[in-house]
Amino acid sequence: MKAMGFNYYSVGRKKNFFKKKSIKKILITGAGGFIGSHLTDMLNKMNYDVRALV
C-alpha cells in the first residue's frame, strides 16, 4: 500500500531496525557528583562503555 510516495512496509522495517540497535557508548557529565558516580558504576556493571566528564 502506498501513500504520498512512501511504502508502509518499508517504514515499518526501519522502525524495527532502530528498536534492535543497542547503545554501548555513553557519555556522563558530572560523573564526580553523587548521582553521576552511582550512574557510572551501574552502567559499568551493565557492560556499557562509559566516558565521564567531571
N, CA and C atoms as a LAMMPS dump frame, in Angstrom:
ITEM: TIMESTEP
0
ITEM: NUMBER OF ATOMS
162
ITEM: BOX BOUNDS ff ff ff
-5.0000000000000000e+02 5.0000000000000000e+02
-5.0000000000000000e+02 5.0000000000000000e+02
-5.0000000000000000e+02 5.0000000000000000e+02
ITEM: ATOMS id mol type element x y z
1 1 1 N 0.842 -1.162 0
2 1 2 C 0 0 0
3 1 3 C 0.894 1.234 0
4 2 1 N 0.614 2.185 -0.873
5 2 2 C 1.437 3.391 -0.966
6 2 3 C 0.574 4.632 -0.754
7 3 1 N 1.152 5.592 -0.05
8 3 2 C 0.512 6.891 0.137
9 3 3 C 1.612 7.936 0.221
10 4 1 N 1.466 8.995 -0.525
11 4 2 C 2.455 10.076 -0.545
12 4 3 C 3.852 9.58 -0.896
13 5 1 N 3.965 8.554 -1.691
14 5 2 C 5.262 8.073 -2.128
15 5 3 C 5.993 7.204 -1.119
16 6 1 N 5.371 6.879 0
17 6 2 C 6.015 6.033 0.996
18 6 3 C 5.379 4.655 1.005
19 7 1 N 6.197 3.669 1.19
20 7 2 C 5.708 2.307 1.315
21 7 3 C 5.586 2.004 2.808
22 8 1 N 4.392 1.684 3.276
23 8 2 C 4.172 1.45 4.701
24 8 3 C 5.021 0.301 5.226
25 9 1 N 5.227 -0.727 4.415
26 9 2 C 6.012 -1.877 4.863
27 9 3 C 7.46 -1.481 5.12
28 10 1 N 8.053 -0.695 4.225
29 10 2 C 9.457 -0.319 4.414
30 10 3 C 9.63 0.62 5.607
31 11 1 N 8.667 1.47 5.866
32 11 2 C 8.749 2.348 7.032
33 11 3 C 8.705 1.51 8.298
34 12 1 N 7.868 0.485 8.34
35 12 2 C 7.781 -0.398 9.497
36 12 3 C 9.075 -1.154 9.733
37 13 1 N 9.732 -1.575 8.663
38 13 2 C 11.005 -2.284 8.817
39 13 3 C 12.063 -1.375 9.417
40 14 1 N 12.089 -0.122 9.033
41 14 2 C 13.078 0.809 9.575
42 14 3 C 12.857 1.013 11.07
43 15 1 N 11.616 1.061 11.511
44 15 2 C 11.342 1.199 12.94
45 15 3 C 11.894 0.006 13.699
46 16 1 N 11.745 -1.2 13.157
47 16 2 C 12.27 -2.389 13.818
48 16 3 C 13.792 -2.358 13.889
49 17 1 N 14.436 -1.803 12.878
50 17 2 C 15.893 -1.698 12.885
51 17 3 C 16.36 -0.85 14.063
52 18 1 N 15.698 0.278 14.296
53 18 2 C 16.114 1.16 15.382
54 18 3 C 15.812 0.561 16.747
55 19 1 N 14.791 -0.256 16.864
56 19 2 C 14.491 -0.902 18.14
57 19 3 C 15.567 -1.918 18.502
58 20 1 N 16.132 -2.599 17.511
59 20 2 C 17.129 -3.634 17.768
60 20 3 C 18.508 -3.042 18.05
61 21 1 N 18.736 -1.816 17.628
62 21 2 C 20.043 -1.197 17.806
63 21 3 C 20.25 -0.893 19.288
64 22 1 N 21.38 -1.311 19.816
65 22 2 C 21.65 -1.064 21.229
66 22 3 C 22.783 -0.052 21.376
67 23 1 N 22.679 0.748 22.399
68 23 2 C 23.687 1.765 22.676
69 23 3 C 24.735 1.162 23.59
70 24 1 N 25.989 1.236 23.202
71 24 2 C 27.065 0.675 24.015
72 24 3 C 27.971 1.748 24.593
73 25 1 N 27.999 2.942 24.011
74 25 2 C 28.866 4.009 24.495
75 25 3 C 28.006 5.113 25.097
76 26 1 N 28.386 5.542 26.306
77 26 2 C 27.613 6.568 27
78 26 3 C 28.565 7.61 27.572
79 27 1 N 28.219 8.881 27.408
80 27 2 C 28.97 9.985 27.99
81 27 3 C 28.177 10.528 29.171
82 28 1 N 28.829 10.587 30.329
83 28 2 C 28.181 11.109 31.53
84 28 3 C 28.912 12.371 31.953
85 29 1 N 28.166 13.47 32.035
86 29 2 C 28.749 14.709 32.542
87 29 3 C 28.436 14.799 34.03
88 30 1 N 29.361 15.314 34.797
89 30 2 C 29.164 15.402 36.239
90 30 3 C 29.368 14.073 36.934
91 31 1 N 30.276 13.263 36.425
92 31 2 C 30.495 11.923 36.976
93 31 3 C 31.156 11.956 38.347
94 32 1 N 31.669 13.104 38.761
95 32 2 C 32.278 13.218 40.079
96 32 3 C 31.267 13.456 41.189
97 33 1 N 30.032 13.736 40.813
98 33 2 C 28.99 14.002 41.802
99 33 3 C 28.345 12.729 42.315
100 34 1 N 27.384 12.903 43.206
101 34 2 C 26.719 11.769 43.846
102 34 3 C 25.957 10.912 42.83
103 35 1 N 25.073 11.53 42.072
104 35 2 C 24.261 10.777 41.104
105 35 3 C 25.128 10.278 39.956
106 36 1 N 26.012 11.138 39.436
107 36 2 C 26.862 10.752 38.316
108 36 3 C 27.768 9.581 38.627
109 37 1 N 28.325 9.55 39.838
110 37 2 C 29.217 8.441 40.201
111 37 3 C 28.454 7.128 40.326
112 38 1 N 27.261 7.179 40.895
113 38 2 C 26.456 5.959 41.011
114 38 3 C 25.961 5.487 39.642
115 39 1 N 25.605 6.436 38.789
116 39 2 C 25.179 6.089 37.434
117 39 3 C 26.324 5.459 36.652
118 40 1 N 27.522 6.005 36.794
119 40 2 C 28.7 5.454 36.128
120 40 3 C 28.985 4.032 36.593
121 41 1 N 28.927 3.807 37.9
122 41 2 C 29.146 2.458 38.441
123 41 3 C 28.112 1.469 37.916
124 42 1 N 26.842 1.874 37.902
125 42 2 C 25.77 0.993 37.451
126 42 3 C 25.945 0.622 35.974
127 43 1 N 26.264 1.609 35.136
128 43 2 C 26.43 1.344 33.708
129 43 3 C 27.661 0.491 33.43
130 44 1 N 28.724 0.665 34.203
131 44 2 C 29.902 -0.196 34.061
132 44 3 C 29.558 -1.643 34.381
133 45 1 N 28.759 -1.865 35.405
134 45 2 C 28.345 -3.224 35.761
135 45 3 C 27.472 -3.851 34.68
136 46 1 N 26.78 -3 33.896
137 46 2 C 25.927 -3.485 32.812
138 46 3 C 26.689 -3.589 31.491
139 47 1 N 28.028 -3.496 31.541
140 47 2 C 28.923 -3.655 30.378
141 47 3 C 28.778 -2.563 29.321
142 48 1 N 28.49 -1.338 29.744
143 48 2 C 28.486 -0.211 28.828
144 48 3 C 29.869 0.417 28.808
145 49 1 N 30.227 1.018 27.68
146 49 2 C 31.476 1.762 27.548
147 49 3 C 31.181 3.188 27.996
148 50 1 N 31.615 3.529 29.204
149 50 2 C 31.264 4.808 29.817
150 50 3 C 32.417 5.788 29.682
151 51 1 N 32.112 6.975 29.196
152 51 2 C 33.05 8.1 29.153
153 51 3 C 32.534 9.112 30.155
154 52 1 N 33.417 9.629 30.996
155 52 2 C 32.976 10.517 32.067
156 52 3 C 33.687 11.859 32.015
157 53 1 N 32.925 12.916 32.242
158 53 2 C 33.453 14.266 32.421
159 53 3 C 33.162 14.672 33.855
160 54 1 N 34.161 15.248 34.494
161 54 2 C 33.985 15.648 35.898
162 54 3 C 33.709 17.128 35.966
